[in-house]
Amino acid sequence: MSFMLALPKISLHGAGAIADMVNLVANKQWGKALIVTDGQLVKLGLLDSLFSALDEHQMSYHLFDEVFPNPTEELVQKGFAAYQSAECDYIIAFGGGSPIDTAKAVKILTANPGPSTAYSGVGKVKNAGVPLVAINTTAGTAAEMTSNAVIIDSARKGKEV
């Protein structure tokens, strides 16, 4: 059994939370999802319940499973290109901080001109972008509850938030 905590964001926890989340999204009829994750989580079968729930509701999705630790602006651009080429309408992030941060940066680019690192700092993102659902697999960073994303800016040789 799951329970729901609604802050400005909705947080589902417990057994059945993925199915409950898919039910919520299905009711919104957002269209096609870009699933942002890393390939290892896919190989381990951790996304199987998500895929099954989406398939059960006949919901379209495109898998972008190229995320690696400490995502770079180049990775964000690849993710955004996948979002555009697959003609997605919203984003599902699945994993820890790196997939979630990558998804948040891609979300920025859906409504703001890139690169995502141009929005480092407070109050620089003018347009919200598409809906984002985050499914967290780790504890500690609260990446799924914040609007911040940590992305490596290779040109500056540093991390941008």
Secondary structure, 3 states (H helix, E strand, C coil): CCEEEECCCEEEECCCHHHHHHHHHHHHCCCCEEEECEHHHHHCCCCHHHHHHHHHCCCCEEEECECCCCCEHHHHHHHHHHHHHCCCCEEEEEECHHHHHHHHHHHHHCCCCCCHHHHCCCCCCCCCCCCEEEEECCCCCCCCCCCCCCEEECCCCEEEC
